Amino acid sequence: MADDLDTYRRMLRPNKNRLDDELETQADVMDRISDRIAKLVAQNDEAENDLKLVEARLFRSFKDEDEKTTDKAAESAVKRHQDRARAFEKATQMGYELRRWQGLYEAWKTRGFAINKLCDLYAAQYFTKDSHSISNRSDRRRGEEAALSERRPYEGGFNPTTRRRITGG
């Protein structure tokens, strides 16, 4: 299995007919994503540290070049320098990549909860054929009557935006 972001995104939707396989892959994929995030955090920290070092080196060189240079002028010159721009771009890219993988991790965590709910529905036999049919004719008749009464035009006496609740008995 390739360890790239798009592959894991395509795998996000669980197959309700293969929940056993989905449960097995969930932990493995979460582990791989966590490992990738740990590496990206280290690379991001390194890029941010490199940016600070470049800024400090440039600041010192501008101050040493001309002793009359103010701190604000040196900081302004540092921000315009090419070395700082490259270090800033690298730090920005690393931060962006890290946030993308963190978002993927959250999506996979949510996927785990969704699989859990699907398992609960299967345990409650939600997906069986008989669970959705109305077995009792009187229940069916009450449902049909309630549906018809909801479609009647407004005749006054009650708020037309409020639906009547179907009560048993």
VENQUIVEN-V460590 format. One record per run of one state. SS is the DSSP state (h for helix, s for strand, l for the rest). FROM is the first residue (numbers start at 1). LEN is the number of residues. If there is no record, write none. Layout:
SS:FROM:LEN ; SS:FROM:LEN
This chain:
l:1:4 ; h:5:6 ; l:11:8 ; h:19:47 ; l:66:5 ; h:71:10 ; l:81:1 ; h:82:42 ; l:124:5 ; h:129:4 ; l:133:4 ; h:137:15 ; l:152:18
